Amino acid sequence: MECKNVSFNSPWVLQMYALRQQELRLPLGLHLYKEDLLSEQSQLHFIGYEQDEIVTCLQLVKIDNKALKLRQMATYKMHQGKGKGKQLVKYAELWAKENGYEKIELHARKVAQGFYEKQGYKKVGEEFLEVEIPHYKMVKDL
């Protein structure tokens, strides 16, 4: 699998939205709408792909000059458990570090907490609800 960051106007972004819709939104009975996506123009989009097909994706949002927020991490079910999500997280972390960032934080779904802990993220605070499901705030110093 290869990883790269892509611009908001890239053709890859359409595949990324399809992945997010299938793996993150539909299981909750939610949908991505054009209005949701327009706010993402200034975010950083990272993908993992094989043979011109995205298998995993995530976004980074600038919090300040030293910190980013990782969001919208998704991997197609058929590719989960094979290290591909981990590979993309490592790629995004390396990009962040090379660009002067010192910390990444995220809101992990409770079911994904273990995945992020294995990547070195630490739980901060108590469980909370986001999109009606349990989440934890997690942080990692780079």
Buried (B, 14 or more C-beta within 10 A) or exposed (E): BEBBBBEEEBEBBEBBBBBBBEBBBEEEEEEBEEEEBEEBEEBBBBBBBEEEEBBBBBBBBBEEEEBBBBBBBBBBEEBBEEEBBBBBBBBBBEBBEEEEBEBBBBBBBEEBBEBBBEBBBEBEEEEEEEEEEEBBBBBBEB
